[in-house]
């Protein structure tokens, strides 16, 4: 079901092998070291044209015949066929086509519909930046429901004719999980850190860094809570708003979805660094990129490399992120700020570079080869100095050691 219409995959015959005959033929061929001769027979599909026609008549066409209205207490959510078609499908099961729902997407549709109503779903309290300062936005009560009840009623109404496609879903008035008093207890009152990085112009960077900033912006960490950039930003897919760009893999550049997101990781890491939060997991790039602070940067990769840090202060932390896109004549700008109550005063120091290692020359082939002028690798140490807010006495230090590999010269042949 797509864009308010039904898309049908026509049935077609195939070939089938007899399992017992295949087993005997393979055993004989293995023992005699000869090829196995396997015979297949034409096989009709379990779901044929008549099953498709019946599914269209009984479910598919009626389902898209008109809008569906779900009633939650005093709140109505009206969904049109163009809105709910993407949550619908029919799958072959037991020789027939049966209705199949994308439950999470249906629940999301309903919640969005409720957000436009005076008596919609409960809304948690939060903290936002208003006129340059943190402000608590109060919670709002609303109605709660069980997704299984929505699914059951929705499927029932899809089979009804126009004019009878309205039904009640069990719901009850409820308060938000995170209340106004909870938000105030976080004591998010002032900016405690800010960091800005710059990047050269590339359309893919504008897209990927801008999307990552959009997803990070507004994140709130309660005391003891851990931030994960991968969990917050999600998998870098086209459906999630990302495009192809350059990443580093095996010491060379190549294209992949989400290239450039490490710029957001580095900027966020430095904002965390100067807010004095606890570093849980970060990984520097394999070789040094000179637009980042040496020894004080981070890369990420979905499913393998993450940026994680814990709010180990007694106050909540609000993270805001903003990107000014690059142009052919100007660099892009990424700024991440952290808002809380001052707990630490942070300074840092960086050692000289040492233990240099020379780059190699690599000659590569293939359409995905990206040429590169190499440079040496080295070691460096960064120290974070902690002082209690407003105090001059050093509380403790934290050392970050980094070994940068050489960036090899790559010649594409």
C-alpha positions as CSV (number, residue, x, y, z in Angstrom):
1,X,0.0,0.0,0.0
2,X,1.7,3.2,-1.1
3,X,0.5,6.8,-1.5
4,X,-3.2,5.8,-1.1
5,X,-3.1,3.0,-3.7
6,X,-2.6,-0.8,-3.8
7,X,0.5,-2.2,-5.3
8,X,0.2,-5.9,-6.3
9,X,3.1,-8.4,-6.8
10,X,1.7,-10.8,-9.3
11,X,2.1,-14.5,-8.5
12,X,4.4,-16.6,-10.8
13,X,5.4,-20.3,-10.9
14,X,8.8,-21.4,-9.9
15,X,11.0,-24.5,-9.5
16,X,11.2,-26.9,-6.6
17,X,13.6,-29.6,-5.5
18,X,12.7,-32.8,-3.7
19,X,14.5,-32.7,-0.3
20,X,15.0,-36.4,-0.1
21,X,16.3,-36.8,-3.6
22,X,18.7,-33.8,-3.1
23,X,20.1,-35.4,0.0
24,X,20.7,-38.8,-1.7
25,X,22.3,-37.1,-4.8
26,X,24.7,-35.0,-2.7
27,X,25.8,-37.9,-0.5
28,X,26.5,-40.0,-3.6
29,X,28.3,-37.2,-5.4
30,X,30.5,-36.4,-2.3
31,X,31.5,-40.1,-1.8
32,X,32.3,-40.6,-5.5
33,X,33.8,-37.1,-6.1
34,X,31.4,-36.5,-9.0
35,X,28.9,-33.7,-9.8
36,X,25.5,-34.1,-8.4
37,X,22.6,-34.1,-10.9
38,X,19.6,-32.4,-9.3
39,X,16.2,-32.5,-11.0
40,X,13.6,-29.8,-10.3
41,X,9.9,-29.7,-11.1
42,X,7.6,-26.7,-11.9
43,X,5.7,-25.5,-8.9
44,X,2.7,-23.2,-8.6
45,X,2.8,-20.5,-5.9
46,X,0.8,-21.0,-2.7
47,X,-0.9,-17.6,-3.3
48,X,-2.3,-17.4,-6.8
49,X,-4.3,-14.9,-8.9
50,X,-7.6,-15.9,-7.3
51,X,-6.1,-15.4,-3.8
52,X,-4.9,-11.9,-4.9
53,X,-8.3,-11.1,-6.3
54,X,-10.0,-12.2,-3.1
55,X,-7.6,-10.1,-1.0
56,X,-8.3,-7.0,-3.1
57,X,-12.0,-7.5,-2.8
58,X,-12.2,-8.3,0.9
59,X,-9.5,-6.1,2.4
60,X,-7.3,-4.0,0.2
61,X,-9.9,-2.0,-1.7
62,X,-12.2,-1.5,1.3
63,X,-9.2,-0.5,3.4
64,X,-8.4,2.5,1.2
65,X,-12.1,3.5,0.5
66,X,-12.1,6.4,3.0
67,X,-10.7,7.9,6.2
68,X,-10.7,6.2,9.6
69,X,-11.6,8.0,12.8
70,X,-10.4,6.7,16.1
71,X,-12.0,8.1,19.2
72,X,-10.0,8.3,22.5
73,X,-12.3,9.6,25.3
74,X,-13.0,13.2,24.0
75,X,-10.2,13.2,21.4
76,X,-10.7,12.2,17.8
77,X,-7.9,11.3,15.4
78,X,-8.9,11.2,11.7
79,X,-6.5,9.4,9.4
80,X,-6.9,9.6,5.6
81,X,-5.9,6.7,3.2
82,X,-2.9,8.6,2.0
83,X,-1.7,9.0,5.6
84,X,-2.3,5.4,6.8
85,X,-1.5,3.5,3.5
86,X,2.3,3.3,4.4
87,X,1.5,1.4,7.6
88,X,-0.4,-1.3,5.7
89,X,0.7,-4.4,3.9
90,X,-0.6,-7.9,3.2
91,X,1.7,-10.9,3.5
92,X,1.5,-14.5,2.3
93,X,0.8,-16.8,5.3
94,X,-0.5,-20.4,5.2
95,X,-1.5,-20.1,1.5
96,X,-3.5,-16.9,1.8
97,X,-2.8,-13.1,2.0
98,X,-3.4,-11.7,5.5
99,X,-3.3,-8.1,6.8
100,X,0.0,-6.9,8.2
101,X,0.5,-3.7,10.1
102,X,3.6,-1.7,10.9
103,X,2.5,-1.1,14.5
104,X,5.1,1.5,15.5
105,X,4.3,3.7,12.5
106,X,0.6,3.4,13.2
107,X,1.2,4.5,16.9
108,X,3.3,7.4,15.6
109,X,0.5,8.5,13.3
110,X,-2.0,8.4,16.1
111,X,0.3,10.4,18.4
112,X,0.9,13.0,15.8
113,X,-2.8,13.3,15.3
114,X,-3.3,13.7,19.0
115,X,-0.7,16.5,19.2
116,X,-3.1,18.7,17.2
117,X,-5.9,18.2,19.7
118,X,-6.5,20.0,23.0
119,X,-6.9,16.7,24.7
120,X,-4.1,14.7,23.0
121,X,-1.4,12.5,24.5
122,X,0.4,13.6,27.7
123,X,3.3,15.9,27.0
124,X,6.4,15.7,29.2
125,X,7.9,18.8,30.7
126,X,11.2,19.9,29.2
127,X,13.7,22.6,29.2
128,X,14.3,24.8,26.1
129,X,16.4,27.9,25.4
130,X,14.1,30.9,25.3
131,X,15.6,34.4,24.6
132,X,19.1,33.0,25.3
133,X,18.3,31.4,28.6
134,X,17.0,27.9,29.7
135,X,13.3,27.9,30.5
136,X,11.2,25.1,31.9
137,X,8.3,24.2,29.6
138,X,5.4,22.8,31.8
139,X,4.0,19.3,31.2
140,X,0.5,18.8,29.8
141,X,-2.0,16.0,30.8
142,X,-3.6,14.0,28.1
143,X,-5.0,10.6,27.2
144,X,-3.1,7.3,27.3
145,X,-3.9,4.2,25.2
146,X,-2.5,0.7,24.5
147,X,-1.1,0.3,20.9
148,X,-2.6,-3.2,20.7
149,X,-6.1,-1.6,21.2
150,X,-5.4,0.9,18.5
151,X,-4.3,-1.9,16.1
152,X,-7.4,-4.0,16.8
153,X,-9.9,-1.2,16.3
154,X,-8.1,0.1,13.2
155,X,-8.1,-3.2,11.5
156,X,-11.8,-3.7,12.2
157,X,-12.7,-0.2,10.8
158,X,-10.7,-0.8,7.6
159,X,-13.2,-3.5,6.6
160,X,-16.2,-1.1,7.2
161,X,-17.9,0.9,4.4
162,X,-17.7,4.7,4.2
163,X,-19.8,6.3,6.9
164,X,-19.2,3.6,9.4
165,X,-15.4,3.9,9.8
166,X,-15.4,5.5,13.3
167,X,-14.7,3.6,16.5
168,X,-13.7,4.1,20.1
169,X,-10.4,3.0,21.6
170,X,-10.1,2.4,25.3
171,X,-8.2,5.4,26.8
172,X,-7.9,7.2,30.1
173,X,-6.8,10.7,31.2
174,X,-3.3,10.7,32.6
175,X,-0.4,13.0,33.6
176,X,2.9,13.1,31.8
177,X,5.7,10.8,33.0
178,X,8.1,13.8,33.4
179,X,6.4,16.6,35.3
180,X,7.1,20.3,35.6
181,X,8.6,19.8,39.1
182,X,10.9,17.1,37.8
183,X,12.2,19.6,35.2
184,X,12.8,22.3,37.8
185,X,14.8,19.9,40.0
186,X,17.3,19.5,37.2
187,X,18.5,23.1,37.9
188,X,19.4,23.8,34.2
189,X,20.1,27.5,34.6
190,X,23.1,28.6,32.6
191,X,25.6,27.8,29.9
192,X,28.4,25.7,31.2
193,X,30.4,25.0,28.0
194,X,30.5,25.8,24.3
195,X,32.6,24.6,21.5
196,X,32.7,25.4,17.8
197,X,34.4,23.6,14.8
198,X,34.5,24.5,11.2
199,X,34.4,22.4,8.0
200,X,35.2,23.0,4.3
201,X,32.4,23.2,1.8
202,X,30.7,20.0,0.7
203,X,27.0,19.4,0.1
204,X,27.2,16.0,1.8
205,X,28.7,17.6,4.9
206,X,25.9,20.2,5.1
207,X,23.3,17.4,4.9
208,X,24.9,14.9,7.3
209,X,26.2,17.3,9.9
210,X,23.0,19.3,9.8
211,X,20.8,16.2,10.3
212,X,23.0,14.9,13.2
213,X,22.8,18.3,14.9
214,X,19.0,18.3,14.5
215,X,18.8,14.9,16.3
216,X,21.2,15.9,19.1
217,X,19.7,19.3,19.7
218,X,17.4,19.4,22.8
219,X,18.8,16.3,24.4
220,X,18.5,16.3,28.2
221,X,20.7,14.2,30.5
222,X,19.5,13.7,34.0
223,X,22.1,13.2,36.8
224,X,23.7,9.7,36.2
225,X,22.4,9.4,32.7
226,X,24.7,8.4,29.8
227,X,24.6,10.0,26.3
228,X,25.3,7.9,23.2
229,X,25.7,9.6,19.9
230,X,24.8,6.5,18.0
231,X,21.6,6.0,20.0
232,X,20.7,9.6,19.7
233,X,21.4,10.1,16.0
234,X,20.5,6.5,14.9
235,X,21.7,4.6,11.9
236,X,23.0,6.7,9.1
237,X,20.5,5.7,6.3
238,X,18.7,7.6,3.6
239,X,15.4,7.1,5.4
240,X,17.0,8.8,8.5
241,X,18.0,11.8,6.4
242,X,21.6,11.0,5.6
243,X,23.5,10.9,2.3
244,X,26.8,9.5,1.1
245,X,30.0,11.2,2.0
246,X,33.7,10.4,2.8
247,X,34.7,8.4,5.8
248,X,38.1,6.8,6.9
249,X,38.4,3.1,6.6
250,X,41.6,1.0,6.8
251,X,43.6,4.2,6.7
252,X,42.1,5.6,3.5
253,X,39.1,7.6,2.4
254,X,36.1,6.0,0.9
255,X,32.4,6.9,0.4
256,X,29.6,5.7,2.7
257,X,26.3,6.9,4.1
258,X,26.8,9.5,7.0
259,X,30.2,10.7,6.0
260,X,30.9,13.9,8.0
261,X,29.0,13.0,11.2
262,X,32.3,12.7,13.0
263,X,32.4,16.5,12.9
264,X,29.4,16.5,15.2
265,X,31.1,13.9,17.4
266,X,34.2,16.0,17.8
267,X,32.2,19.2,18.5
268,X,30.0,17.4,21.1
269,X,33.1,15.7,22.7
270,X,34.7,19.0,23.3
271,X,31.6,20.6,24.7
272,X,31.4,17.6,27.1
273,X,35.1,17.9,27.8
274,X,34.8,21.5,29.0
275,X,31.5,20.8,30.9
276,X,33.5,18.3,33.0
277,X,31.3,15.3,32.3
278,X,32.6,11.7,32.6
279,X,34.2,10.3,29.4
280,X,32.8,6.7,28.9
281,X,33.8,6.0,25.3
282,X,35.5,7.9,22.6
283,X,37.9,7.1,19.8
284,X,40.1,9.6,17.9
285,X,40.4,9.3,14.1
286,X,43.1,6.9,13.0
287,X,45.1,9.7,11.6
288,X,45.1,13.4,12.5
289,X,42.7,15.8,10.7
290,X,44.1,19.3,11.1
291,X,40.7,21.1,11.5
292,X,40.2,19.3,14.8
293,X,42.0,20.0,18.1
294,X,44.9,17.6,18.3
295,X,44.2,14.7,20.7
296,X,40.8,16.1,21.5
297,X,38.5,14.8,18.9
298,X,36.2,11.8,18.2
299,X,35.0,9.6,15.4
300,X,31.9,7.4,15.2
301,X,30.7,4.5,13.1
302,X,27.3,2.8,13.4
303,X,27.4,-0.5,15.2
304,X,31.1,-0.3,16.1
305,X,32.4,3.0,17.4
306,X,30.4,5.4,19.6
307,X,30.8,8.6,21.6
308,X,29.4,8.1,25.1
309,X,29.7,10.2,28.2
310,X,27.9,10.3,31.6
311,X,26.4,13.2,33.4
312,X,28.2,12.6,36.7
313,X,27.2,16.0,38.2
314,X,24.2,16.6,40.6
315,X,22.4,18.7,38.0
316,X,20.7,18.1,34.7
317,X,22.4,18.9,31.4
318,X,20.7,20.3,28.2
319,X,22.6,19.9,25.0
320,X,21.9,22.3,22.1
321,X,23.5,22.0,18.6
322,X,23.5,24.4,15.7
323,X,25.0,24.2,12.2
324,X,25.5,27.1,9.8
325,X,25.9,25.4,6.4
326,X,29.0,26.0,4.3
327,X,28.9,27.7,0.9
328,X,31.5,27.6,-2.0
329,X,33.0,30.8,-0.4
330,X,32.6,30.1,3.3
331,X,33.2,27.3,5.8
332,X,30.4,25.6,7.7
333,X,30.1,26.2,11.4
334,X,29.1,23.6,14.1
335,X,28.4,24.8,17.6
336,X,27.4,22.6,20.6
337,X,26.5,24.1,23.9
338,X,25.8,22.5,27.3
339,X,23.5,24.1,29.8
340,X,23.3,23.2,33.5
341,X,24.5,24.7,36.8
342,X,28.3,25.4,37.0
343,X,30.0,22.5,38.8
344,X,33.5,22.4,37.3
345,X,35.9,24.9,35.9
346,X,37.9,23.1,33.2
347,X,41.2,24.0,31.6
348,X,43.4,21.8,29.4
349,X,47.0,21.4,28.3
350,X,48.5,19.6,25.3
351,X,52.0,18.0,25.1
352,X,54.4,18.4,22.2
353,X,54.0,15.7,19.5
354,X,56.4,12.8,19.9
355,X,57.3,9.3,18.5
356,X,56.7,10.2,14.9
357,X,56.1,7.5,12.3
358,X,56.5,8.0,8.6
359,X,53.8,7.5,6.1
360,X,53.8,4.9,3.3
361,X,52.8,5.1,-0.4
362,X,49.9,2.9,-1.4
363,X,48.9,2.4,-5.1
364,X,45.2,1.4,-5.3
365,X,42.8,0.7,-8.2
366,X,39.0,0.8,-8.4
367,X,36.4,3.5,-8.9
368,X,36.2,4.1,-5.1
369,X,39.9,5.1,-4.8
370,X,40.4,8.6,-3.4
371,X,43.9,10.1,-3.8
372,X,45.6,11.5,-0.7
373,X,48.8,13.4,0.1
374,X,50.2,11.6,3.2
375,X,51.8,12.9,6.3
376,X,53.5,11.4,9.4
377,X,51.8,9.9,12.5
378,X,52.7,10.8,16.1
379,X,51.7,10.5,19.7
380,X,50.3,13.3,21.9
381,X,48.9,13.7,25.4
382,X,46.0,16.0,26.4
383,X,45.3,16.7,30.1
384,X,42.0,17.9,31.5
385,X,42.3,20.0,34.7
386,X,39.4,20.0,37.1
387,X,38.6,22.8,39.6
388,X,35.4,23.2,41.5
389,X,33.4,26.1,40.0
390,X,34.7,29.4,41.5
391,X,37.7,27.8,43.2
392,X,41.4,28.1,42.2
393,X,42.6,24.9,43.8
394,X,43.2,22.0,41.4
395,X,40.8,19.1,42.3
396,X,42.3,16.4,39.9
397,X,43.6,15.8,36.4
398,X,42.6,13.4,33.6
399,X,45.0,12.4,30.9
400,X,44.1,11.4,27.3
401,X,46.8,9.6,25.3
402,X,46.4,9.4,21.5
403,X,48.5,7.6,18.9
404,X,47.9,8.9,15.4
405,X,48.8,6.6,12.6
406,X,50.5,8.0,9.5
407,X,48.1,9.2,6.7
408,X,49.4,7.2,3.8
409,X,49.9,8.8,0.4
410,X,47.4,7.2,-1.9
411,X,48.0,7.0,-5.7
412,X,45.0,5.9,-7.8
413,X,45.9,3.8,-10.8
